[in-house]
Structures are given as structure tokens and as C-alpha cells.
Amino acid sequence: MNDSIHRLRVYLIARNNAKLGFEGHLIRAFFLSLLAEADTNLAESLHSSGYYEMSPYSIKPLMRASFNKHSIHISAPPIRREERYSFEIVILETKLLRPILNALSNAIGSTLEIGNATFELSEIFIDTVKINELLWNEPKRKISIIFITPTYFKSRERSGLILLPLSECVISSAARIWNTFISRDYDTKKLGELARKNIIITAHEIRTIKPIRISKGRVMIGFVGRVTYEILDKNLAETFIKLVKLAEITNVGGGRTAGFGVIKILKMEPWE
């Protein structure tokens, strides 16, 4: 198991003006092809994770969701020539840090195509989060989250995708990441049931986005928006806050490696 999570912020310089849609899957393709040049076996192992397996990395793409009073829609930042942009690769297994960092470092100065945009890879920064930093949490009564990029959940107990920010889906998804890469602390089924009974949604503004074309014959879908949860059990509140903080780093739900499930904590209210 690991005691740290590593975030690689990859900075790019745009070499043309362009307009992008959701490009998380394109960044993943670039990342895996770059890694394959240095270590084919590692790239193949990262690419071949099963449908329900936990991938040891996540991607936070250039794209962000934008909101106004009347609508929620997906928009990518306009790409301006010579301006600086970045995306993030989150590494959950420390043993992967060195080969991934080496592959990216060797590509500094090279160009990459993301959709119709051309970039030069300019520099890389590393930020390491110690797991202990996630453990020190005072229980919070309420927490508001924004689902920034399209998010979906899946379950062995039901067919199809779950396109709602259900508390049991959020906590179970984050708990599976915790169990896989940090410590096997949680019975995800029991934890999900506790969340279903003791965490309620008190406010939300969400919307399901139009299907995103990933490749020929394959599309992905998800929801974006703001949600406020109220936790009715103080012990569960501590666990929920810890796991949401983890999800803020790692993404949550399905498609994490393609930039799906990026969330941000907006505010928390203390337990009085």
C-alpha cells in the first residue's frame, strides 16, 4: 500500500488558436503513447485495466464545466497561441512515479496534438500529498461539491450507468480507491448502505451532458453540477469528508483516466 499520492502538473504552450471540446480521453491517449515509447509493458498494463478494476492513475483535463444562473454546459478553455495551459496526472502507486516522470521529462520541448490544437510540452511540476493529511478531519454536517467534469457511476448490482450524484455511489467509489491503494479499511457495500440511510441531498443543480464521442462507435456520458450533502451521523461524517477529500485528488466514479469525475469541494459546514 502507499502513503503518498503524486500529482504531476504538465504545462503546455499553445502553438495555434483552437477550440476544444472535452479532451480528457485525448490526453490519456497522448500519455499512454508517450509512456509506450519508454516502457511498452507498463503502458499496456495501464491501458488494460478491467471494467471494474481500479486504475492507478487519473487525469484532470484542460476542460472545465461552466455555469450560469440559467444553465449548465460543458466548455473547454479557448486555446490562444503562445498562452500557457496545463493538465494533471495523478499517480496512486509510488512505484509508477519514476518511469512516468522520466517519460514526460524526456518529452519536454516536443509537440503534441490534442484535437485541433497543437502544444509544446514546456515543464512539469510534482506535488506530493501525504495520506496522513487526509486523516485529520473534524466531522462536518454539510458539504457542497461541484462535479466539474462529466461524472458517472457503475455498480455490479444494477445494469447501465448511474447518472446521479448519490451519496452511496460517491462514498463507495472513493472507498474502493482507498482500499486498493492506501489501506483495506472499508466494507464498501456496508458503507454505501450507511450513506444511503444517513446522507441526504439538500440542494442540487445538475445536468446530464450530451454524449461525448470517445472513438468510432463509442460514446461516454455523465452529469455535471453542484450538490450539497447533509450527513446525519457524526461518525459517518468523518469518513465521508475524508473520502470526498480523496476523491477531490483522484477523481470519482468511472472514466477517471479519461478526465471524468473531477470534483471540487466548495464549502463545508461544521457539526454544531
N, C-alpha and C positions, 0 to 999 in steps of 0.2 A: 504494500500500500504506500501511498505518497503523503508527504507532509507539506507539499507546496503545489501551487498551480502557477504556471508561467504564461504570461501574456506577451506575445510578440506584436508590436505595433510596426507595421510595414508602411513606410512613407513613399509616395509616388509623386512624380511631376508630370502633369499632363502635357502632351506634345501636340494636341489638337483640340478644337472645340467639339463637343459631342453632347448628346442627350442619352442617358441610360435609363433603362427600366430596372427591375430587380436583377442584380448581377451576382448574388451570393454563390450560385452554382458555377458561374464562370470563374470566380476567384478560386473556388475549390478545384476546378479543372486545371487552372494555372498552377496552383500549389502542388497538386499531385504529379503533374507532368514535370515540374521543376525538381521535385523530390526523386522522381523516377530516374532522372539523369545521374543522380548521385547514388541512389540505393533502390534498385528495382524491386527487391523483395519487400522492403519497408513500404514503398508506395503501394504495392499490390495488397499488402496486408491491411493498410489503412482504407483502401478503396473497397475491400471485400467484406466489410462488417455486415453481419446478417440484419434482417429486418428489425429484430427486437434486441440486437446487441448494442452495447454502449460504445460509441466511438471515442477514442482517447484524445480527440481534439474537436474544437468548434471554430466557426468563423463568424466574425462580425463584419458585415459588408459595408460598402460605401453608402448604400441605400438607407434611407430612414423613412418612417411614416410621418406625414404631416397632417395637422388637424386644424380645423377652424370651427366656428360656432355651429355651422350647419352640416358639416360633412367630415368624413374621414377618408383620406385617399392615400395611395402609395405614390411617392415621388422620389426620384433619385436627385442628388445634387447636380445642378448643371455643371458640365465639365468645361472649364475655361483653360485655354492654352497657357502654359507656364505656371499655373497655380498648383498648389500642393494639396494632396489628398492622402488618405490612409485607410487601411483596413487592418483587422486584428485577427491573429491566430492564437487561440487559447489551447495550451498543451496541458493535459491532465496526467500524463505519465512523465516523470522527470527523465527517464532514460531516453525519451524521444527528443529532448531539448537540443542536445548537441548535434545529431545528424540533421535535424530540421533547420537549426540555426546556421549550420555550415552550408547547407544547400541554398538558403536565402542569401547568405553573405556573399557566396560566390556569384550570385546573380545581380549584385549591386552594379548599376550602370547599364544593365541590359534593358531592353524594351519588352513590354507585354501588351497584348491586345485584350481588352475587356469590352465585349460588344463592338461598337464602332468607335471606341475611344482607345487612344494609344498613350501609354505611360512609360516613363523611365523609373525604374526602381532606384530610389536615392539613398535610403538609410533605414536602419532597423533599430528599435529600442526594445529593451526587455524590462518587464515589470514582474516581480515575483510576489505572489500572495501566500503568506503562511496560513495554513489551515487553522492554527490557533486563533488567528484574527477573526475567524467566523464563529468561534465558540463563545466569545464574550458578548452575550446579548441579554439585555433586560427584556422581559416579555412586553410585547406591545399589544394593545387592544385592537387597533386598526392599522391596516397598511394599504396604501394605494400604489398600484403598479401600472405602468404603461407597457403594453405589448407593442414594441416598436416595429419589428418586422413580422411578417405573417407567421402565425403560430398554429400548430395543430397537435393533437394528442392521439395516441392509438392504444388499444387495450386488447389483450387476449380474450377478454370476456365479452366483447361486442365487436361486430363487424363494422367496417368503414372507419372513417376518421371522426374524431370528436372536435368540433369547431366551436367550442365554448370554453371560457376560462374557469372551468370547475375547480374548486379548491382541491378536491381529491386527486384530480389529474396533475395539478401543479406540484403538490407535495409528493406524490408518488414518483413523478418523473425526476424531480430533484433528488429524492431519496435513493433512486436507483443509481444515479451518478455517484452519490456519496458512498453507497455500498460497494460499488465497483472499483472506485479509485482512491477512496480515503479509508473507510473502515466499515465493516459489515455490521452496522448498528441497528438497522431498521427492518421490520417486517412490513413491506410496502403495502400489502393487502390490508393489514390491520390499521396501518397509519392512514391509508386512504379512507377507510371506513370511519375512523375518528374524525377526519377532516370533514367528511360529508355530513356528519351529525353536529359538528361543533364550530364550523366556519361558515358564515353566511356572506353573501354578496349584498352590500348595502347601497351600492351605486355602480353604474357602468355606462360606458359609451363605447360600444364595439361594433365592428362591421366585418363581414366576410368579404375578402378581396376577390377580384376576378382571378380565374385560374392562371397560373404562371407557367408558360411553356418552358420546360427544362430541356427537352430534346424532342426529336421527332416521335410523335405518338405518346409522349409523356408530359403530363402537367401536374403541378402541385398547387395546393390551395391552403388558405389559413385565415385567421382573423387577426385584426389589429384593434387597438383601443385602450381605454382606461378602465380600470376596475378597482373598487375598494372592497376589501375583505374585513369583516369583524370576527375576531376569534373569541369564542365564549368560554374556553377552558384555558386557564393560565399556563398549565404545563405544556399543553399543545402549542400555545402561542410562542413559547421559547423555541420549540422545534421548527415551527412554520417559518418564523423570522430567519432562523439560521439557514434553512434550506432555500428560502427565497433569495437570501444574500448569495448563496452558492449559485443559484440559477442566474442571477444578475451577471455573474462572471462567465458561466459556462453555456448560456442559453438554456432553453427548456423545451420539452416536447420533442417532436420528430423533426428531422432535417436540420439538426444543429450544424452539421458540417457544410451545409449549403446556405448558412446565414439565416435560417428560420429560427424563431423563438428567442429573439433578442429582447430582453426586458430591462426596465429601469425602475427602481423604487423612487416614487415621487415624494411620499411623506409617510411618517408613522406617528401614531398617537399612543402615548404611554398608558399602561394599565393603572388606573387610579385606585 
